[in-house]
Amino acid sequence: MLTKDKLTETLLNELKEECLTILSLLNQLETPGISEMQEDEILGELSARLVHLEIHARETQEQIGA
């Protein structure tokens, strides 16, 4: 079983990882010559990641505030 400190550390690391992934996707959207299909795929992935980020951020906030 994870201690509260270890759980908080794990949640924060996962939150950081998700944020870095979102930043990477945003940077990919700025790639010159990106095709419409590539843009659609990136936007789809970005949308899914943002939903996951919202849920993950809420869980992290609950853990930090607990």
Biopython code that builds the backbone (N, CA, C, O; Angstrom):
import numpy as np
from Bio.PDB.StructureBuilder import StructureBuilder

atoms = [
    (1, "MET", "N", (0.841, -1.185, 0.000)),
    (1, "MET", "CA", (0.000, 0.000, 0.000)),
    (1, "MET", "C", (0.883, 1.244, 0.000)),
    (1, "MET", "O", (1.897, 1.299, 0.696)),
    (2, "LEU", "N", (0.489, 2.234, -0.782)),
    (2, "LEU", "CA", (1.256, 3.464, -0.879)),
    (2, "LEU", "C", (0.963, 4.372, 0.311)),
    (2, "LEU", "O", (-0.181, 4.493, 0.750)),
    (3, "THR", "N", (2.007, 5.005, 0.821)),
    (3, "THR", "CA", (1.795, 6.014, 1.851)),
    (3, "THR", "C", (1.242, 7.267, 1.183)),
    (3, "THR", "O", (1.313, 7.412, -0.038)),
    (4, "LYS", "N", (0.693, 8.170, 1.987)),
    (4, "LYS", "CA", (0.133, 9.410, 1.436)),
    (4, "LYS", "C", (1.204, 10.193, 0.680)),
    (4, "LYS", "O", (0.941, 10.708, -0.407)),
    (5, "ASP", "N", (2.405, 10.288, 1.241)),
    (5, "ASP", "CA", (3.487, 11.024, 0.578)),
    (5, "ASP", "C", (3.881, 10.373, -0.750)),
    (5, "ASP", "O", (4.114, 11.066, -1.740)),
    (6, "LYS", "N", (3.953, 9.055, -0.764)),
    (6, "LYS", "CA", (4.329, 8.344, -1.991)),
    (6, "LYS", "C", (3.224, 8.471, -3.037)),
    (6, "LYS", "O", (3.504, 8.634, -4.225)),
    (7, "LEU", "N", (1.973, 8.398, -2.596)),
    (7, "LEU", "CA", (0.847, 8.558, -3.507)),
    (7, "LEU", "C", (0.848, 9.963, -4.104)),
    (7, "LEU", "O", (0.641, 10.127, -5.307)),
    (8, "THR", "N", (1.078, 10.966, -3.278)),
    (8, "THR", "CA", (1.136, 12.348, -3.775)),
    (8, "THR", "C", (2.264, 12.505, -4.778)),
    (8, "THR", "O", (2.080, 13.121, -5.828)),
    (9, "GLU", "N", (3.422, 11.957, -4.469)),
    (9, "GLU", "CA", (4.569, 12.026, -5.383)),
    (9, "GLU", "C", (4.246, 11.345, -6.712)),
    (9, "GLU", "O", (4.572, 11.865, -7.780)),
    (10, "THR", "N", (3.613, 10.197, -6.638)),
    (10, "THR", "CA", (3.242, 9.457, -7.852)),
    (10, "THR", "C", (2.247, 10.257, -8.684)),
    (10, "THR", "O", (2.404, 10.376, -9.899)),
    (11, "LEU", "N", (1.229, 10.803, -8.035)),
    (11, "LEU", "CA", (0.223, 11.596, -8.749)),
    (11, "LEU", "C", (0.848, 12.826, -9.401)),
    (11, "LEU", "O", (0.517, 13.163, -10.538)),
    (12, "LEU", "N", (1.748, 13.495, -8.687)),
    (12, "LEU", "CA", (2.400, 14.682, -9.243)),
    (12, "LEU", "C", (3.288, 14.316, -10.434)),
    (12, "LEU", "O", (3.337, 15.051, -11.421)),
    (13, "ASN", "N", (3.981, 13.196, -10.346)),
    (13, "ASN", "CA", (4.815, 12.753, -11.472)),
    (13, "ASN", "C", (3.960, 12.417, -12.690)),
    (13, "ASN", "O", (4.314, 12.754, -13.819)),
    (14, "GLU", "N", (2.836, 11.752, -12.451)),
    (14, "GLU", "CA", (1.940, 11.416, -13.561)),
    (14, "GLU", "C", (1.324, 12.677, -14.161)),
    (14, "GLU", "O", (1.149, 12.763, -15.377)),
    (15, "LEU", "N", (0.998, 13.644, -13.329)),
    (15, "LEU", "CA", (0.452, 14.916, -13.805)),
    (15, "LEU", "C", (1.493, 15.647, -14.659)),
    (15, "LEU", "O", (1.169, 16.189, -15.716)),
    (16, "LYS", "N", (2.723, 15.656, -14.198)),
    (16, "LYS", "CA", (3.811, 16.277, -14.958)),
    (16, "LYS", "C", (3.976, 15.603, -16.313)),
    (16, "LYS", "O", (4.128, 16.277, -17.332)),
    (17, "GLU", "N", (3.945, 14.279, -16.324)),
    (17, "GLU", "CA", (4.097, 13.522, -17.560)),
    (17, "GLU", "C", (2.976, 13.861, -18.549)),
    (17, "GLU", "O", (3.221, 14.036, -19.743)),
    (18, "GLU", "N", (1.757, 13.950, -18.041)),
    (18, "GLU", "CA", (0.618, 14.272, -18.899)),
    (18, "GLU", "C", (0.758, 15.691, -19.470)),
    (18, "GLU", "O", (0.468, 15.925, -20.643)),
    (19, "CYS", "N", (1.199, 16.620, -18.641)),
    (19, "CYS", "CA", (1.410, 17.993, -19.118)),
    (19, "CYS", "C", (2.476, 18.045, -20.212)),
    (19, "CYS", "O", (2.321, 18.761, -21.201)),
    (20, "LEU", "N", (3.548, 17.291, -20.033)),
    (20, "LEU", "CA", (4.607, 17.257, -21.049)),
    (20, "LEU", "C", (4.094, 16.658, -22.359)),
    (20, "LEU", "O", (4.470, 17.111, -23.440)),
    (21, "THR", "N", (3.241, 15.647, -22.263)),
    (21, "THR", "CA", (2.662, 15.048, -23.456)),
    (21, "THR", "C", (1.790, 16.065, -24.185)),
    (21, "THR", "O", (1.834, 16.165, -25.411)),
    (22, "ILE", "N", (1.001, 16.817, -23.425)),
    (22, "ILE", "CA", (0.135, 17.838, -24.026)),
    (22, "ILE", "C", (0.984, 18.916, -24.692)),
    (22, "ILE", "O", (0.659, 19.364, -25.792)),
    (23, "LEU", "N", (2.056, 19.334, -24.048)),
    (23, "LEU", "CA", (2.951, 20.325, -24.657)),
    (23, "LEU", "C", (3.556, 19.791, -25.952)),
    (23, "LEU", "O", (3.686, 20.525, -26.932)),
    (24, "SER", "N", (3.920, 18.528, -25.954)),
    (24, "SER", "CA", (4.469, 17.912, -27.159)),
    (24, "SER", "C", (3.439, 17.930, -28.292)),
    (24, "SER", "O", (3.771, 18.249, -29.433)),
    (25, "LEU", "N", (2.199, 17.589, -27.972)),
    (25, "LEU", "CA", (1.146, 17.616, -28.988)),
    (25, "LEU", "C", (0.928, 19.023, -29.522)),
    (25, "LEU", "O", (0.751, 19.214, -30.726)),
    (26, "LEU", "N", (0.940, 20.003, -28.634)),
    (26, "LEU", "CA", (0.775, 21.396, -29.063)),
    (26, "LEU", "C", (1.915, 21.815, -29.982)),
    (26, "LEU", "O", (1.696, 22.507, -30.976)),
    (27, "ASN", "N", (3.128, 21.396, -29.650)),
    (27, "ASN", "CA", (4.278, 21.708, -30.504)),
    (27, "ASN", "C", (4.155, 21.033, -31.872)),
    (27, "ASN", "O", (4.532, 21.616, -32.889)),
    (28, "GLN", "N", (3.626, 19.805, -31.897)),
    (28, "GLN", "CA", (3.448, 19.105, -33.159)),
    (28, "GLN", "C", (2.474, 19.850, -34.074)),
    (28, "GLN", "O", (2.618, 19.823, -35.297)),
    (29, "LEU", "N", (1.492, 20.506, -33.481)),
    (29, "LEU", "CA", (0.522, 21.263, -34.281)),
    (29, "LEU", "C", (1.174, 22.438, -35.008)),
    (29, "LEU", "O", (0.653, 22.927, -36.010)),
    (30, "GLU", "N", (2.318, 22.883, -34.491)),
    (30, "GLU", "CA", (3.022, 24.020, -35.096)),
    (30, "GLU", "C", (4.020, 23.587, -36.166)),
    (30, "GLU", "O", (4.721, 24.427, -36.731)),
    (31, "THR", "N", (4.092, 22.303, -36.448)),
    (31, "THR", "CA", (5.029, 21.786, -37.440)),
    (31, "THR", "C", (4.660, 22.311, -38.824)),
    (31, "THR", "O", (3.529, 22.137, -39.278)),
    (32, "PRO", "N", (5.620, 22.957, -39.496)),
    (32, "PRO", "CA", (5.334, 23.451, -40.843)),
    (32, "PRO", "C", (5.001, 22.290, -41.789)),
    (32, "PRO", "O", (5.634, 21.236, -41.734)),
    (33, "GLY", "N", (4.023, 22.491, -42.636)),
    (33, "GLY", "CA", (3.665, 21.502, -43.644)),
    (33, "GLY", "C", (2.865, 20.324, -43.116)),
    (33, "GLY", "O", (2.720, 19.316, -43.807)),
    (34, "ILE", "N", (2.348, 20.437, -41.908)),
    (34, "ILE", "CA", (1.559, 19.341, -41.340)),
    (34, "ILE", "C", (0.305, 19.133, -42.193)),
    (34, "ILE", "O", (-0.348, 20.092, -42.605)),
    (35, "SER", "N", (-0.012, 17.876, -42.447)),
    (35, "SER", "CA", (-1.190, 17.587, -43.270)),
    (35, "SER", "C", (-2.460, 17.728, -42.428)),
    (35, "SER", "O", (-2.418, 17.716, -41.197)),
    (36, "GLU", "N", (-3.566, 17.859, -43.114)),
    (36, "GLU", "CA", (-4.848, 17.973, -42.422)),
    (36, "GLU", "C", (-5.135, 16.696, -41.631)),
    (36, "GLU", "O", (-5.681, 16.746, -40.529)),
    (37, "MET", "N", (-4.763, 15.559, -42.203)),
    (37, "MET", "CA", (-4.971, 14.284, -41.516)),
    (37, "MET", "C", (-4.136, 14.208, -40.238)),
    (37, "MET", "O", (-4.628, 13.771, -39.197)),
    (38, "GLN", "N", (-2.878, 14.630, -40.318)),
    (38, "GLN", "CA", (-2.012, 14.644, -39.138)),
    (38, "GLN", "C", (-2.569, 15.593, -38.083)),
    (38, "GLN", "O", (-2.586, 15.272, -36.895)),
    (39, "GLU", "N", (-3.018, 16.747, -38.520)),
    (39, "GLU", "CA", (-3.586, 17.725, -37.598)),
    (39, "GLU", "C", (-4.814, 17.147, -36.894)),
    (39, "GLU", "O", (-4.972, 17.307, -35.684)),
    (40, "ASP", "N", (-5.675, 16.482, -37.647)),
    (40, "ASP", "CA", (-6.865, 15.864, -37.059)),
    (40, "ASP", "C", (-6.491, 14.804, -36.022)),
    (40, "ASP", "O", (-7.102, 14.726, -34.956)),
    (41, "GLU", "N", (-5.485, 13.992, -36.342)),
    (41, "GLU", "CA", (-5.038, 12.958, -35.405)),
    (41, "GLU", "C", (-4.476, 13.581, -34.130)),
    (41, "GLU", "O", (-4.766, 13.119, -33.026)),
    (42, "ILE", "N", (-3.681, 14.618, -34.283)),
    (42, "ILE", "CA", (-3.091, 15.289, -33.124)),
    (42, "ILE", "C", (-4.183, 15.945, -32.281)),
    (42, "ILE", "O", (-4.158, 15.858, -31.053)),
    (43, "LEU", "N", (-5.137, 16.600, -32.938)),
    (43, "LEU", "CA", (-6.226, 17.240, -32.205)),
    (43, "LEU", "C", (-7.077, 16.206, -31.463)),
    (43, "LEU", "O", (-7.531, 16.465, -30.348)),
    (44, "GLY", "N", (-7.292, 15.059, -32.064)),
    (44, "GLY", "CA", (-8.028, 13.992, -31.396)),
    (44, "GLY", "C", (-7.300, 13.503, -30.155)),
    (44, "GLY", "O", (-7.899, 13.330, -29.093)),
    (45, "GLU", "N", (-6.000, 13.283, -30.304)),
    (45, "GLU", "CA", (-5.191, 12.854, -29.171)),
    (45, "GLU", "C", (-5.142, 13.942, -28.098)),
    (45, "GLU", "O", (-5.217, 13.649, -26.904)),
    (46, "LEU", "N", (-5.019, 15.176, -28.524)),
    (46, "LEU", "CA", (-4.995, 16.295, -27.587)),
    (46, "LEU", "C", (-6.301, 16.375, -26.804)),
    (46, "LEU", "O", (-6.289, 16.598, -25.593)),
    (47, "SER", "N", (-7.402, 16.197, -27.477)),
    (47, "SER", "CA", (-8.704, 16.223, -26.815)),
    (47, "SER", "C", (-8.796, 15.143, -25.743)),
    (47, "SER", "O", (-9.248, 15.403, -24.628)),
    (48, "ALA", "N", (-8.367, 13.935, -26.085)),
    (48, "ALA", "CA", (-8.399, 12.834, -25.114)),
    (48, "ALA", "C", (-7.474, 13.119, -23.934)),
    (48, "ALA", "O", (-7.828, 12.861, -22.783)),
    (49, "ARG", "N", (-6.307, 13.643, -24.221)),
    (49, "ARG", "CA", (-5.338, 13.948, -23.153)),
    (49, "ARG", "C", (-5.848, 15.047, -22.227)),
    (49, "ARG", "O", (-5.601, 15.009, -21.021)),
    (50, "LEU", "N", (-6.552, 16.019, -22.780)),
    (50, "LEU", "CA", (-7.090, 17.100, -21.955)),
    (50, "LEU", "C", (-8.163, 16.587, -20.993)),
    (50, "LEU", "O", (-8.235, 17.028, -19.846)),
    (51, "VAL", "N", (-8.985, 15.668, -21.458)),
    (51, "VAL", "CA", (-9.990, 15.061, -20.575)),
    (51, "VAL", "C", (-9.283, 14.294, -19.462)),
    (51, "VAL", "O", (-9.642, 14.404, -18.290)),
    (52, "HIS", "N", (-8.272, 13.515, -19.845)),
    (52, "HIS", "CA", (-7.515, 12.758, -18.854)),
    (52, "HIS", "C", (-6.825, 13.700, -17.871)),
    (52, "HIS", "O", (-6.790, 13.428, -16.671)),
    (53, "LEU", "N", (-6.282, 14.799, -18.371)),
    (53, "LEU", "CA", (-5.611, 15.769, -17.512)),
    (53, "LEU", "C", (-6.584, 16.360, -16.501)),
    (53, "LEU", "O", (-6.245, 16.521, -15.329)),
    (54, "GLU", "N", (-7.778, 16.678, -16.946)),
    (54, "GLU", "CA", (-8.781, 17.243, -16.040)),
    (54, "GLU", "C", (-9.096, 16.270, -14.902)),
    (54, "GLU", "O", (-9.152, 16.665, -13.738)),
    (55, "ILE", "N", (-9.298, 15.019, -15.241)),
    (55, "ILE", "CA", (-9.601, 14.001, -14.230)),
    (55, "ILE", "C", (-8.403, 13.810, -13.300)),
    (55, "ILE", "O", (-8.548, 13.751, -12.079)),
    (56, "HIS", "N", (-7.234, 13.717, -13.896)),
    (56, "HIS", "CA", (-6.019, 13.492, -13.112)),
    (56, "HIS", "C", (-5.734, 14.690, -12.199)),
    (56, "HIS", "O", (-5.327, 14.513, -11.050)),
    (57, "ALA", "N", (-5.945, 15.886, -12.702)),
    (57, "ALA", "CA", (-5.717, 17.085, -11.885)),
    (57, "ALA", "C", (-6.669, 17.111, -10.696)),
    (57, "ALA", "O", (-6.282, 17.494, -9.592)),
    (58, "ARG", "N", (-7.903, 16.707, -10.920)),
    (58, "ARG", "CA", (-8.886, 16.671, -9.840)),
    (58, "ARG", "C", (-8.449, 15.662, -8.765)),
    (58, "ARG", "O", (-8.510, 15.958, -7.571)),
    (59, "GLU", "N", (-8.013, 14.484, -9.189)),
    (59, "GLU", "CA", (-7.534, 13.466, -8.234)),
    (59, "GLU", "C", (-6.326, 13.969, -7.454)),
    (59, "GLU", "O", (-6.226, 13.751, -6.247)),
    (60, "THR", "N", (-5.424, 14.631, -8.134)),
    (60, "THR", "CA", (-4.236, 15.161, -7.476)),
    (60, "THR", "C", (-4.622, 16.237, -6.476)),
    (60, "THR", "O", (-4.108, 16.259, -5.358)),
    (61, "GLN", "N", (-5.516, 17.125, -6.865)),
    (61, "GLN", "CA", (-5.967, 18.178, -5.966)),
    (61, "GLN", "C", (-6.620, 17.585, -4.722)),
    (61, "GLN", "O", (-6.391, 18.064, -3.611)),
    (62, "GLU", "N", (-7.426, 16.555, -4.902)),
    (62, "GLU", "CA", (-8.062, 15.895, -3.752)),
    (62, "GLU", "C", (-7.018, 15.293, -2.827)),
    (62, "GLU", "O", (-7.149, 15.379, -1.606)),
    (63, "GLN", "N", (-5.996, 14.693, -3.388)),
    (63, "GLN", "CA", (-4.943, 14.088, -2.578)),
    (63, "GLN", "C", (-4.142, 15.148, -1.835)),
    (63, "GLN", "O", (-3.809, 14.973, -0.663)),
    (64, "ILE", "N", (-3.840, 16.230, -2.507)),
    (64, "ILE", "CA", (-3.052, 17.303, -1.873)),
    (64, "ILE", "C", (-3.876, 17.965, -0.764)),
    (64, "ILE", "O", (-3.354, 18.302, 0.298)),
    (65, "GLY", "N", (-5.159, 18.142, -1.031)),
    (65, "GLY", "CA", (-6.031, 18.801, -0.055)),
    (65, "GLY", "C", (-6.477, 17.896, 1.075)),
    (65, "GLY", "O", (-6.989, 18.368, 2.090)),
    (66, "ALA", "N", (-6.284, 16.586, 0.901)),
    (66, "ALA", "CA", (-6.758, 15.627, 1.906)),
    (66, "ALA", "C", (-5.918, 15.642, 3.158)),
    (66, "ALA", "O", (-6.191, 14.891, 4.094)),
]
sb = StructureBuilder()
sb.init_structure("model")
sb.init_model(0)
sb.init_chain("A")
sb.init_seg("    ")
for serial, (resi, resn, name, xyz) in enumerate(atoms, 1):
    if name == "N":
        sb.init_residue(resn, " ", resi, " ")
    sb.init_atom(name, np.array(xyz, "f"), 0.0, 1.0, " ", f" {name:<3s}", serial, name[0])
structure = sb.get_structure()
